[in-house]
């Protein structure tokens, strides 16, 4: 399954499905209309917990919100009441909370949520306008009721957004992230022994410039990284075994028109069957 949204982000959660990880089909309709925060839904991220519950977080406003939206479901059809999680409320000058991304940290039995925020004049001024000088932050939770205080997650010394954490083995994690500086605006990776970092050995870019929104899926022995190639007005993809060498496979994948980036997760066929029955 691939979470998705449609511009301008007001009609809510869209879902795609695939049996091979390469060819994706849209499930018609929206499965949750946003009501939390600024009442939009961008960058939807879903992870299924050990008890089978699907947890969803999303960007709830372009600017002004210092939190993100949250809801849960057992079947991706019937959803809990939406809640606004004010993770950056303690930072009164914070400009935004963008692209919250869920990762289940099974080694610590908790969910990790990372996002990007600009706090003006907090970090050395870069090439970007000060209200676009992002860093990654994080919180952890076991129950989505209580959350740890937000902390700085990743600061490579310049603006970064759209981070996603992938577990590749025991005590082996990869952070795929967008270098958001004006000369770059492309995707890179960093590595850590722990889900919450610190992440190091930042790589060279492995995508074209003007790319963002990485989504990662494991297909066989390979990792597929989908991304929004907004400079080319299309979706792109690359594959890797080790996150050190990459092969572009954009010509081999297919996605429906209008798809905007979310996250990829696996689920049982009976869940998909019920979703399709709703259309």
NUMARTOR-62058 format. One line per field, with one value per atom (N, C-alpha, C): y, z, x; residue number from 1; residue in one letter. Coordinates in steps of 0.2 Angstrom, whole numbers, m for minus. Layout:
Y <- Y, ...
Z <- Z, ...
X <- X, ...
k <- NUM, ...
r <- A, ...
END
This chain:
Y <- m6, 0, 6, 12, 18, 23, 27, 33, 38, 42, 48, 53, 59, 65, 68, 72, 76, 83, 87, 94, 97, 102, 106, 103, 96, 93, 93, 95, 96, 90, 86, 80, 74, 74, 69, 63, 58, 52, 48, 47, 42, 36, 31, 25, 22, 19, 15, 8, 3, m3, m6, m11, m15, m22, m26, m33, m34, m30, m31, m26, m20, m14, m10, m11, m7, m4, m8, m5, m4, 2, 5, 6, 5, 6, 10, 15, 20, 16, 17, 15, 21, 21, 28, 30, 37, 40, 42, 46, 48, 44, 42, 38, 41, 48, 52, 59, 63, 70, 74, 78, 81, 87, 86, 91, 94, 91, 93, 99, 104, 109, 113, 114, 119, 115, 109, 106, 104, 103, 100, 93, 89, 83, 82, 83, 82, 77, 74, 69, 64, 60, 56, 50, 48, 42, 37, 31, 26, 20, 18, 12, 8, 1, m3, m6, m5, m7, m14, m17, m24, m27, m23, m25, m25, m23, m23, m16, m11, m5, m1, 3, 7, 14, 17, 24, 28, 34, 39, 46, 49, 56, 60, 66, 70, 78, 81, 88, 92, 96, 98, 106, 109, 116, 117, 122, 124, 128, 133, 137, 138, 140, 142, 136, 130, 124, 122, 121, 119, 112, 108, 101, 98, 91, 88, 84, 81, 78, 70, 67, 60, 57, 50, 46, 39, 34, 27, 23, 17, 13, 6, 1, m6, m9, m5, m8, m3, 3, 9, 12, 9, 12, 16, 13, 16, 19, 26, 30, 32, 33, 36, 44, 47, 54, 57, 62, 65, 70, 70, 74, 78, 83, 88, 87, 85, 84, 90, 94, 100, 99, 96, 94, 100, 105, 111, 117, 116, 122, 125, 122, 125, 130, 130, 135, 140, 146, 151, 154, 153, 156, 151, 145, 139, 141, 140, 142, 137, 131, 125, 118, 113, 106, 103, 100, 97, 90, 86, 79, 75, 74, 69, 62, 58, 52, 47, 41, 36, 31, 28, 22, 19, 12, 8, 5, 7, 5, m1, m7, m13, m15, m12, m13, m10, m4, m1, m1, m5, m5, 1, 6, 12, 15, 20, 23, 29, 30, 36, 40, 47, 51, 57, 58, 63, 68, 75, 80, 85, 90, 96, 102, 107, 113, 118, 124, 130, 134, 135, 140, 145, 151, 156, 158, 159, 162, 157, 150, 145, 142, 142, 139, 144, 143, 147, 148, 155, 156, 153, 150, 146, 150, 146, 149, 151, 148, 149, 155, 158, 163, 160, 164, 161, 157, 159, 155, 149, 147, 140, 136, 138, 135, 129, 123, 118, 113, 110, 104, 99, 93, 87, 87, 86, 85, 78, 76, 69, 69, 65, 63, 55, 52, 45, 44, 38, 37, 29, 26, 19, 19, 24, 24, 29, 34, 40, 44, 43, 47, 52, 49, 53, 53, 58, 59, 62, 59, 62, 70, 74, 81, 81, 85, 86, 87, 84, 85, 86, 89, 89, 82, 80, 74, 73, 78, 78, 85, 87, 94, 93, 93, 92, 98, 104, 110, 114, 112, 115, 113, 116, 115, 108, 104, 97, 96, 92, 91, 84, 81, 75, 69, 68, 63, 56, 51, 44, 39, 36, 31, 24, 20, 13, 8, 3, m2, m7, m8, m13, m19, m19, m25, m23, m28, m27, m21, m16, m10, m7, m7, m4, 0, 6, 11, 16, 17, 22, 28, 34, 40, 42, 43, 45, 52, 57, 64, 69, 74, 79, 85, 86, 92, 98, 102, 107, 114, 114, 120, 122, 128, 130, 127, 126, 123, 116, 112, 105, 103, 103, 101, 94, 89, 82, 78, 71, 66, 63, 62, 59, 54, 50, 46, 47, 44, 44, 38, 36, 29, 30, 25, 25, 18, 17, 10, 10, 16, 17, 21, 19, 22, 30, 32, 39, 42, 39, 42, 41, 45, 50, 47, 50, 48, 52, 48, 50, 48, 49, 47, 49, 56, 59, 57, 55, 53, 59, 58, 62, 61, 66, 65, 59, 55, 50, 51, 57, 59, 65, 67, 74, 79, 85, 91, 92, 96, 97, 90, 86, 80, 80, 77, 77, 71, 70, 66, 58, 56, 49, 44, 38, 33, 27, 22, 16, 10, 5, m1, m7, m12, m18, m23, m24, m29, m34, m40, m46, m43, m44, m42, m34, m31, m24, m19, m13, m7, m3, m1, 4, 10, 16, 22, 26, 28, 32, 39, 44, 51, 55, 61, 66, 70, 69, 72, 78, 83, 89, 93, 93, 97, 94, 88, 85, 83, 85, 84, 77, 73, 65, 62, 56, 52, 48, 48, 44, 38, 34, 28, 26, 24, 21, 14, 10, 4, 3, 0, m1, m7, m10, m16, m13, m9, m7, 1, 5, 12, 16, 13, 16, 17, 12, 12, 12, 16, 16, 16, 13, 12, 15, 20, 23, 18, 17, 13, 16, 23, 27, 24, 22, 20, 13, 10, 3, 3, 9, 9, 13, 12, 16, 18, 24, 27, 31, 31, 35, 43, 46, 53, 57, 62, 66, 63, 57, 55, 59, 61, 65, 61, 62, 57, 56, 50, 47, 42, 37, 31, 25, 20, 13, 8, 4, m1, m7, m13, m19, m21, m24, m27, m33, m36, m42, m41, m46, m45, m44, m47, m46, m38, m35, m28, m24, m26, m23, m24, m31, m33, m29, m27, m23, m16, m14, m7, m6, m11, m11, m12, m16, m16, m10, m5, 1, 6, 4, 9, 7
Z <- 0, 0, 0, m3, m4, m2, 4, 6, 1, 0, m5, m4, m7, m6, m13, m14, m20, m19, m23, m22, m23, m19, m14, m7, m6, 0, 5, 2, 6, 6, 2, 1, 5, 8, 13, 10, 13, 12, 6, 2, m4, m3, m6, m6, m12, m13, m19, m17, m22, m20, m25, m24, m28, m26, m31, m29, m30, m34, m35, m33, m30, m28, m34, m40, m46, m49, m50, m53, m48, m48, m43, m46, m42, m44, m39, m41, m36, m34, m28, m25, m25, m29, m30, m23, m23, m17, m11, m6, m1, 5, 10, 15, 22, 22, 28, 26, 28, 27, 32, 31, 37, 40, 47, 51, 57, 58, 63, 60, 65, 64, 58, 53, 47, 42, 44, 40, 32, 32, 25, 27, 22, 23, 18, 20, 15, 18, 14, 17, 22, 20, 25, 26, 32, 34, 38, 36, 40, 42, 48, 51, 55, 54, 58, 64, 70, 76, 77, 82, 84, 85, 87, 89, 83, 77, 71, 69, 74, 73, 68, 63, 58, 61, 62, 64, 58, 58, 53, 55, 53, 54, 48, 48, 42, 43, 38, 38, 38, 43, 44, 41, 40, 37, 34, 29, 26, 31, 35, 40, 46, 51, 57, 62, 60, 64, 67, 74, 77, 79, 75, 77, 70, 71, 65, 67, 62, 63, 64, 68, 70, 70, 67, 68, 67, 70, 69, 67, 64, 61, 62, 62, 62, 55, 50, 43, 38, 39, 34, 32, 34, 32, 37, 43, 49, 53, 54, 58, 65, 69, 75, 74, 80, 79, 78, 74, 73, 78, 79, 85, 82, 85, 83, 89, 87, 91, 91, 96, 96, 98, 94, 96, 97, 93, 93, 97, 101, 104, 109, 111, 116, 112, 105, 101, 98, 102, 99, 92, 90, 84, 78, 80, 75, 69, 63, 57, 55, 56, 53, 56, 54, 56, 49, 46, 39, 39, 35, 34, 40, 45, 50, 47, 49, 47, 52, 52, 57, 55, 61, 60, 67, 66, 72, 74, 80, 83, 87, 84, 87, 93, 92, 97, 104, 103, 109, 110, 106, 107, 107, 103, 103, 95, 94, 88, 88, 83, 82, 76, 78, 73, 72, 66, 64, 59, 59, 55, 54, 50, 49, 51, 54, 57, 56, 54, 54, 61, 65, 70, 68, 66, 64, 69, 66, 69, 75, 74, 79, 76, 70, 67, 63, 61, 57, 50, 48, 42, 36, 32, 26, 20, 14, 8, 7, 12, 11, 15, 13, 17, 24, 30, 36, 38, 35, 37, 33, 30, 26, 28, 34, 36, 41, 38, 42, 45, 50, 53, 55, 56, 58, 65, 68, 75, 76, 82, 83, 90, 91, 97, 97, 103, 103, 107, 106, 109, 109, 114, 114, 113, 114, 114, 111, 108, 104, 109, 115, 120, 124, 126, 129, 124, 123, 118, 122, 120, 123, 121, 125, 122, 116, 111, 105, 105, 102, 102, 95, 94, 88, 85, 79, 77, 72, 68, 63, 60, 61, 59, 56, 49, 45, 44, 47, 46, 41, 38, 33, 33, 29, 29, 26, 30, 27, 29, 24, 26, 23, 24, 21, 23, 30, 32, 33, 32, 33, 35, 41, 44, 42, 39, 37, 41, 44, 47, 42, 41, 36, 39, 46, 49, 57, 61, 68, 69, 73, 74, 68, 63, 56, 54, 53, 51, 46, 41, 36, 36, 36, 35, 28, 25, 18, 19, 16, 18, 12, 11, 6, 9, 5, 6, 3, 7, 5, 3, 3, 1, m6, m8, m15, m20, m19, m24, m25, m20, m20, m22, m16, m17, m20, m17, m19, m13, m15, m9, m8, m1, 1, 7, 9, 15, 20, 26, 32, 36, 40, 43, 51, 54, 62, 64, 70, 74, 78, 78, 82, 78, 79, 76, 77, 83, 85, 83, 80, 78, 84, 83, 78, 71, 66, 59, 56, 53, 51, 44, 41, 34, 29, 29, 24, 17, 13, 6, 1, m5, m11, m13, m17, m19, m24, m23, m28, m32, m32, m37, m41, m46, m49, m44, m46, m42, m43, m38, m38, m37, m32, m30, m22, m20, m13, m11, m5, m3, m4, m1, m2, 2, m2, 1, 0, 5, 4, 5, 0, 1, m1, 3, 2, m3, m9, m13, m15, m12, m13, m9, m12, m9, m10, m14, m15, m12, m11, m8, m14, m14, m19, m16, m18, m16, m21, m19, m24, m21, m26, m24, m29, m27, m31, m35, m42, m46, m49, m44, m46, m51, m52, m57, m64, m65, m71, m72, m66, m66, m67, m63, m63, m57, m56, m51, m53, m48, m50, m45, m46, m42, m43, m38, m39, m34, m36, m32, m29, m24, m20, m16, m15, m10, m4, m4, 1, 3, 0, 1, m1, m5, m6, m14, m18, m25, m27, m32, m34, m41, m43, m50, m52, m56, m58, m61, m59, m62, m63, m64, m65, m71, m77, m83, m82, m76, m75, m70, m67, m62, m65, m63, m65, m59, m59, m54, m57, m53, m56, m56, m61, m62, m55, m53, m48, m41, m41, m34, m32, m25, m21, m16, m13, m9, m2, 0, 6, 8, 11, 13, 11, 10, 8, 14, 15, 20, 17, 20, 18, 23, 20, 24, 21, 24, 21, 16, 11, 5, 7, 13, 15, 17, 19, 20, 14, 9, 2, m1, 0, m3, 0, 7, 10, 7, 6, 4, m3, m8, m14, m14, m10, m9, m7, m5, m3, m9, m15, m20, m25
X <- 4, 0, 4, 2, 6, 1, 2, m2, m1, m6, m6, m10, m9, m14, m14, m19, m20, m20, m16, m16, m23, m25, m21, m21, m23, m22, m29, m34, m40, m45, m44, m49, m47, m41, m39, m35, m35, m31, m33, m28, m29, m24, m26, m22, m21, m15, m13, m11, m12, m9, m5, m1, 3, 5, 5, 7, 15, 18, 25, 30, 27, 31, 33, 31, 33, 27, 22, 16, 10, 8, 3, m4, m9, m16, m19, m23, m27, m33, m35, m41, m45, m51, m54, m57, m57, m60, m55, m58, m54, m56, m52, m53, m54, m51, m52, m51, m56, m56, m53, m48, m44, m49, m48, m52, m47, m41, m37, m32, m31, m26, m29, m25, m26, m31, m33, m38, m36, m29, m27, m24, m22, m19, m14, m7, m2, 3, 7, 12, 10, 4, 1, 6, 7, 12, 8, 8, 5, 10, 9, 13, 8, 9, 4, 8, 5, 8, 8, 11, 11, 4, 0, m7, m12, m9, m13, m16, m16, m19, m14, m18, m14, m14, m8, m8, m6, m9, m8, m7, m1, 0, 1, 0, 0, 2, 4, 5, m2, m4, m10, m11, m5, m5, 1, 1, 8, 12, 8, 12, 7, 9, 5, 4, 3, 2, 9, 9, 15, 14, 10, 9, 7, 5, 2, m4, m7, m14, m12, m17, m16, m23, m23, m29, m27, m31, m30, m36, m34, m39, m37, m42, m41, m41, m44, m45, m44, m42, m41, m47, m53, m59, m63, m63, m66, m61, m61, m55, m58, m53, m54, m55, m57, m58, m51, m50, m44, m42, m35, m32, m26, m25, m20, m14, m8, m3, 2, 2, 6, 13, 17, 24, 28, 27, 32, 29, 24, 20, 25, 30, 35, 39, 39, 43, 39, 37, 32, 34, 40, 42, 42, 41, 41, 37, 39, 35, 30, 32, 28, 30, 26, 28, 26, 32, 31, 32, 28, 30, 32, 27, 28, 29, 34, 35, 35, 32, 31, 36, 40, 44, 43, 42, 41, 48, 50, 57, 56, 56, 55, 60, 66, 71, 70, 66, 64, 56, 53, 46, 42, 44, 40, 40, 36, 35, 40, 43, 47, 44, 43, 40, 45, 47, 51, 48, 50, 47, 52, 50, 55, 51, 55, 52, 58, 55, 60, 59, 64, 64, 69, 66, 70, 76, 82, 88, 90, 88, 90, 97, 98, 104, 108, 114, 118, 114, 114, 111, 114, 110, 112, 110, 110, 108, 101, 97, 89, 87, 81, 78, 77, 77, 78, 71, 66, 60, 59, 65, 65, 71, 74, 80, 78, 76, 73, 79, 77, 80, 75, 77, 73, 72, 66, 65, 61, 61, 57, 54, 49, 46, 45, 44, 43, 36, 33, 27, 26, 22, 20, 13, 9, 2, m2, 2, m1, m6, m4, m8, m3, 3, 8, 14, 18, 23, 29, 35, 41, 42, 46, 47, 51, 49, 52, 59, 64, 71, 73, 79, 82, 85, 83, 84, 90, 91, 96, 98, 104, 107, 113, 113, 119, 123, 120, 123, 120, 114, 111, 103, 99, 92, 91, 87, 84, 77, 73, 66, 65, 59, 57, 61, 62, 66, 62, 65, 62, 67, 65, 70, 68, 73, 72, 77, 74, 78, 81, 87, 90, 93, 93, 96, 96, 99, 99, 104, 102, 106, 109, 105, 107, 101, 102, 97, 99, 95, 96, 91, 94, 90, 90, 84, 84, 81, 84, 82, 83, 79, 80, 85, 91, 95, 91, 88, 84, 87, 94, 97, 96, 96, 95, 100, 106, 110, 109, 106, 105, 97, 93, 86, 86, 89, 90, 90, 90, 90, 97, 98, 104, 102, 107, 106, 112, 110, 115, 113, 118, 118, 119, 115, 116, 115, 117, 116, 110, 106, 100, 95, 89, 83, 83, 85, 85, 92, 96, 103, 108, 113, 115, 116, 114, 115, 121, 126, 132, 134, 139, 142, 137, 135, 130, 133, 129, 131, 130, 133, 132, 125, 122, 115, 114, 108, 107, 101, 99, 93, 95, 91, 91, 90, 92, 89, 82, 79, 72, 68, 70, 67, 65, 60, 59, 54, 52, 47, 49, 54, 56, 51, 50, 46, 50, 51, 55, 51, 53, 50, 55, 54, 59, 55, 58, 55, 61, 60, 65, 71, 77, 83, 85, 80, 82, 77, 80, 76, 74, 68, 65, 64, 67, 65, 62, 55, 51, 52, 51, 52, 48, 46, 43, 48, 49, 53, 49, 48, 44, 47, 54, 57, 55, 54, 52, 45, 41, 34, 32, 35, 34, 36, 34, 37, 43, 48, 54, 55, 60, 61, 69, 72, 78, 79, 83, 84, 91, 92, 98, 98, 104, 104, 108, 112, 116, 115, 111, 111, 117, 122, 128, 128, 126, 125, 118, 116, 109, 108, 103, 101, 94, 94, 87, 83, 77, 72, 65, 66, 60, 56, 59, 56, 52, 54, 51, 45, 43, 38, 32, 26, 20, 16, 14, 9, 4, m2, m8, m6, m9, m8, m11, m7, m9, m7, m4, m1, 4, 3, 8, 11, 17, 20, 18, 18, 16, 21, 19, 24, 21, 25, 24, 24, 19, 18, 15, 16, 13, 7, 2, m3, m6, m11, m14, m19, m20, m24, m31, m33, m40, m42, m37, m38, m39, m35, m36, m43, m44, m51, m57, m56, m62, m62, m56, m55, m58, m57, m59, m67, m69, m77, m80, m77, m80, m81, m77, m77, m83
k <- 1, 1, 1, 2, 2, 2, 3, 3, 3, 4, 4, 4, 5, 5, 5, 6, 6, 6, 7, 7, 7, 8, 8, 8, 9, 9, 9, 10, 10, 10, 11, 11, 11, 12, 12, 12, 13, 13, 13, 14, 14, 14, 15, 15, 15, 16, 16, 16, 17, 17, 17, 18, 18, 18, 19, 19, 19, 20, 20, 20, 21, 21, 21, 22, 22, 22, 23, 23, 23, 24, 24, 24, 25, 25, 25, 26, 26, 26, 27, 27, 27, 28, 28, 28, 29, 29, 29, 30, 30, 30, 31, 31, 31, 32, 32, 32, 33, 33, 33, 34, 34, 34, 35, 35, 35, 36, 36, 36, 37, 37, 37, 38, 38, 38, 39, 39, 39, 40, 40, 40, 41, 41, 41, 42, 42, 42, 43, 43, 43, 44, 44, 44, 45, 45, 45, 46, 46, 46, 47, 47, 47, 48, 48, 48, 49, 49, 49, 50, 50, 50, 51, 51, 51, 52, 52, 52, 53, 53, 53, 54, 54, 54, 55, 55, 55, 56, 56, 56, 57, 57, 57, 58, 58, 58, 59, 59, 59, 60, 60, 60, 61, 61, 61, 62, 62, 62, 63, 63, 63, 64, 64, 64, 65, 65, 65, 66, 66, 66, 67, 67, 67, 68, 68, 68, 69, 69, 69, 70, 70, 70, 71, 71, 71, 72, 72, 72, 73, 73, 73, 74, 74, 74, 75, 75, 75, 76, 76, 76, 77, 77, 77, 78, 78, 78, 79, 79, 79, 80, 80, 80, 81, 81, 81, 82, 82, 82, 83, 83, 83, 84, 84, 84, 85, 85, 85, 86, 86, 86, 87, 87, 87, 88, 88, 88, 89, 89, 89, 90, 90, 90, 91, 91, 91, 92, 92, 92, 93, 93, 93, 94, 94, 94, 95, 95, 95, 96, 96, 96, 97, 97, 97, 98, 98, 98, 99, 99, 99, 100, 100, 100, 101, 101, 101, 102, 102, 102, 103, 103, 103, 104, 104, 104, 105, 105, 105, 106, 106, 106, 107, 107, 107, 108, 108, 108, 109, 109, 109, 110, 110, 110, 111, 111, 111, 112, 112, 112, 113, 113, 113, 114, 114, 114, 115, 115, 115, 116, 116, 116, 117, 117, 117, 118, 118, 118, 119, 119, 119, 120, 120, 120, 121, 121, 121, 122, 122, 122, 123, 123, 123, 124, 124, 124, 125, 125, 125, 126, 126, 126, 127, 127, 127, 128, 128, 128, 129, 129, 129, 130, 130, 130, 131, 131, 131, 132, 132, 132, 133, 133, 133, 134, 134, 134, 135, 135, 135, 136, 136, 136, 137, 137, 137, 138, 138, 138, 139, 139, 139, 140, 140, 140, 141, 141, 141, 142, 142, 142, 143, 143, 143, 144, 144, 144, 145, 145, 145, 146, 146, 146, 147, 147, 147, 148, 148, 148, 149, 149, 149, 150, 150, 150, 151, 151, 151, 152, 152, 152, 153, 153, 153, 154, 154, 154, 155, 155, 155, 156, 156, 156, 157, 157, 157, 158, 158, 158, 159, 159, 159, 160, 160, 160, 161, 161, 161, 162, 162, 162, 163, 163, 163, 164, 164, 164, 165, 165, 165, 166, 166, 166, 167, 167, 167, 168, 168, 168, 169, 169, 169, 170, 170, 170, 171, 171, 171, 172, 172, 172, 173, 173, 173, 174, 174, 174, 175, 175, 175, 176, 176, 176, 177, 177, 177, 178, 178, 178, 179, 179, 179, 180, 180, 180, 181, 181, 181, 182, 182, 182, 183, 183, 183, 184, 184, 184, 185, 185, 185, 186, 186, 186, 187, 187, 187, 188, 188, 188, 189, 189, 189, 190, 190, 190, 191, 191, 191, 192, 192, 192, 193, 193, 193, 194, 194, 194, 195, 195, 195, 196, 196, 196, 197, 197, 197, 198, 198, 198, 199, 199, 199, 200, 200, 200, 201, 201, 201, 202, 202, 202, 203, 203, 203, 204, 204, 204, 205, 205, 205, 206, 206, 206, 207, 207, 207, 208, 208, 208, 209, 209, 209, 210, 210, 210, 211, 211, 211, 212, 212, 212, 213, 213, 213, 214, 214, 214, 215, 215, 215, 216, 216, 216, 217, 217, 217, 218, 218, 218, 219, 219, 219, 220, 220, 220, 221, 221, 221, 222, 222, 222, 223, 223, 223, 224, 224, 224, 225, 225, 225, 226, 226, 226, 227, 227, 227, 228, 228, 228, 229, 229, 229, 230, 230, 230, 231, 231, 231, 232, 232, 232, 233, 233, 233, 234, 234, 234, 235, 235, 235, 236, 236, 236, 237, 237, 237, 238, 238, 238, 239, 239, 239, 240, 240, 240, 241, 241, 241, 242, 242, 242, 243, 243, 243, 244, 244, 244, 245, 245, 245, 246, 246, 246, 247, 247, 247, 248, 248, 248, 249, 249, 249, 250, 250, 250, 251, 251, 251, 252, 252, 252, 253, 253, 253, 254, 254, 254, 255, 255, 255, 256, 256, 256, 257, 257, 257, 258, 258, 258, 259, 259, 259, 260, 260, 260, 261, 261, 261, 262, 262, 262, 263, 263, 263, 264, 264, 264, 265, 265, 265, 266, 266, 266, 267, 267, 267, 268, 268, 268, 269, 269, 269, 270, 270, 270, 271, 271, 271, 272, 272, 272, 273, 273, 273, 274, 274, 274, 275, 275, 275, 276, 276, 276, 277, 277, 277, 278, 278, 278, 279, 279, 279
r <- X, X, X, X, X, X, X, X, X, X, X, X, X, X, X, X, X, X, X, X, X, X, X, X, X, X, X, X, X, X, X, X, X, X, X, X, X, X, X, X, X, X, X, X, X, X, X, X, X, X, X, X, X, X, X, X, X, X, X, X, X, X, X, X, X, X, X, X, X, X, X, X, X, X, X, X, X, X, X, X, X, X, X, X, X, X, X, X, X, X, X, X, X, X, X, X, X, X, X, X, X, X, X, X, X, X, X, X, X, X, X, X, X, X, X, X, X, X, X, X, X, X, X, X, X, X, X, X, X, X, X, X, X, X, X, X, X, X, X, X, X, X, X, X, X, X, X, X, X, X, X, X, X, X, X, X, X, X, X, X, X, X, X, X, X, X, X, X, X, X, X, X, X, X, X, X, X, X, X, X, X, X, X, X, X, X, X, X, X, X, X, X, X, X, X, X, X, X, X, X, X, X, X, X, X, X, X, X, X, X, X, X, X, X, X, X, X, X, X, X, X, X, X, X, X, X, X, X, X, X, X, X, X, X, X, X, X, X, X, X, X, X, X, X, X, X, X, X, X, X, X, X, X, X, X, X, X, X, X, X, X, X, X, X, X, X, X, X, X, X, X, X, X, X, X, X, X, X, X, X, X, X, X, X, X, X, X, X, X, X, X, X, X, X, X, X, X, X, X, X, X, X, X, X, X, X, X, X, X, X, X, X, X, X, X, X, X, X, X, X, X, X, X, X, X, X, X, X, X, X, X, X, X, X, X, X, X, X, X, X, X, X, X, X, X, X, X, X, X, X, X, X, X, X, X, X, X, X, X, X, X, X, X, X, X, X, X, X, X, X, X, X, X, X, X, X, X, X, X, X, X, X, X, X, X, X, X, X, X, X, X, X, X, X, X, X, X, X, X, X, X, X, X, X, X, X, X, X, X, X, X, X, X, X, X, X, X, X, X, X, X, X, X, X, X, X, X, X, X, X, X, X, X, X, X, X, X, X, X, X, X, X, X, X, X, X, X, X, X, X, X, X, X, X, X, X, X, X, X, X, X, X, X, X, X, X, X, X, X, X, X, X, X, X, X, X, X, X, X, X, X, X, X, X, X, X, X, X, X, X, X, X, X, X, X, X, X, X, X, X, X, X, X, X, X, X, X, X, X, X, X, X, X, X, X, X, X, X, X, X, X, X, X, X, X, X, X, X, X, X, X, X, X, X, X, X, X, X, X, X, X, X, X, X, X, X, X, X, X, X, X, X, X, X, X, X, X, X, X, X, X, X, X, X, X, X, X, X, X, X, X, X, X, X, X, X, X, X, X, X, X, X, X, X, X, X, X, X, X, X, X, X, X, X, X, X, X, X, X, X, X, X, X, X, X, X, X, X, X, X, X, X, X, X, X, X, X, X, X, X, X, X, X, X, X, X, X, X, X, X, X, X, X, X, X, X, X, X, X, X, X, X, X, X, X, X, X, X, X, X, X, X, X, X, X, X, X, X, X, X, X, X, X, X, X, X, X, X, X, X, X, X, X, X, X, X, X, X, X, X, X, X, X, X, X, X, X, X, X, X, X, X, X, X, X, X, X, X, X, X, X, X, X, X, X, X, X, X, X, X, X, X, X, X, X, X, X, X, X, X, X, X, X, X, X, X, X, X, X, X, X, X, X, X, X, X, X, X, X, X, X, X, X, X, X, X, X, X, X, X, X, X, X, X, X, X, X, X, X, X, X, X, X, X, X, X, X, X, X, X, X, X, X, X, X, X, X, X, X, X, X, X, X, X, X, X, X, X, X, X, X, X, X, X, X, X, X, X, X, X, X, X, X, X, X, X, X, X, X, X, X, X, X, X, X, X, X, X, X, X, X, X, X, X, X, X, X, X, X, X, X, X, X, X, X, X, X
END
